[in-house]
Amino acid sequence: MLFDDTYHTIQAASVSEIRERGSRFLGLSFPVKSEEEVKAILQKVKKEHPQANHHCYAFRLTTDPTIFRFSDDREPSGSAGKPILGAIQSKGLTDLLIVVVRYFGGTLLGVPGLIAAYRSAAVQVIEQSTIIEQTINDRFILTFPYELTNEVHHLLKLFPLQIKKQDYSQPCTIIFDIRKKLSPDFEKKFIEHPKLSYQSTLEPV
C-alpha cells in the first residue's frame, strides 16, 4: 500500500527556471485538491504566458495512485507530461500540479533532450517547494440532544479533531475530521452511547 494514513504534498506554489540550449523551461508547482482547481490554474498560467510555445503539465490527486493526468501539449508524445509525472511520483507526492512552460529557443532538443529538460524542470521546482506531511482523515457527522452538549464536548476532547461545523439547534450537530487510524477508537467510544448517533461520510478527506 502506497499510503498509510499520511501523505506528502507541497505547502504553497513555487517557481523555478532552467535553460537548455536556448529554450527556457519555467517550472510552476501548485497544491491542488480537485480537477476543477487544476483547470482554473492551467487557464491562468496560459493567460500569464501567452507567448510560450508549450504549457505541459502533470498532476496527482488524493491518495489513490491511479488518479493522475498529464499532457505533452503538442510536444512529441511521452516527452513532457510523463517526465513531469515521474518527478512527482518519485518524490511520493500527491495533491500536486506541476506545469512546465517552454519558450522555444530555436534549437531542437530531440525526444531524449526534451525528456531530460522537462524532468529537470519538474524536479527543480519540487526541490524549491516546501514539502509537508498531511494526515488522511475520516469525516463524521455527530448528532445529539442539546442537554448532552457538555458530555459530548468532554468526549470529543479525548481525540485530536478538526471541527468543521457546529450547529446547536435541536438536534445538535457537529461535523469534524479525525485521523483515519483513530476512527476505530472514536467509534468504539461513541457506539454504545444510547443518545448519541453519528455517521461517516465514508470518503477519506
Secondary structure as GFF3:
##gff-version 3
##sequence-region A 1 205
A	DSSP	beta_strand	6	10	.	.	.	ID=ss1
A	DSSP	beta_strand	14	20	.	.	.	ID=ss2
A	DSSP	beta_strand	23	31	.	.	.	ID=ss3
A	DSSP	alpha_helix	35	48	.	.	.	ID=ss4
A	DSSP	beta_strand	54	60	.	.	.	ID=ss5
A	DSSP	beta_strand	68	71	.	.	.	ID=ss6
A	DSSP	alpha_helix	81	90	.	.	.	ID=ss7
A	DSSP	beta_strand	96	103	.	.	.	ID=ss8
A	DSSP	alpha_helix	110	128	.	.	.	ID=ss9
A	DSSP	beta_strand	131	135	.	.	.	ID=ss10
A	DSSP	beta_strand	137	144	.	.	.	ID=ss11
A	DSSP	three_ten_helix	146	148	.	.	.	ID=ss12
A	DSSP	alpha_helix	149	156	.	.	.	ID=ss13
A	DSSP	beta_strand	161	167	.	.	.	ID=ss14
A	DSSP	beta_strand	172	179	.	.	.	ID=ss15
A	DSSP	three_ten_helix	180	182	.	.	.	ID=ss16
A	DSSP	alpha_helix	183	190	.	.	.	ID=ss17
A	DSSP	beta_strand	197	200	.	.	.	ID=ss18
###
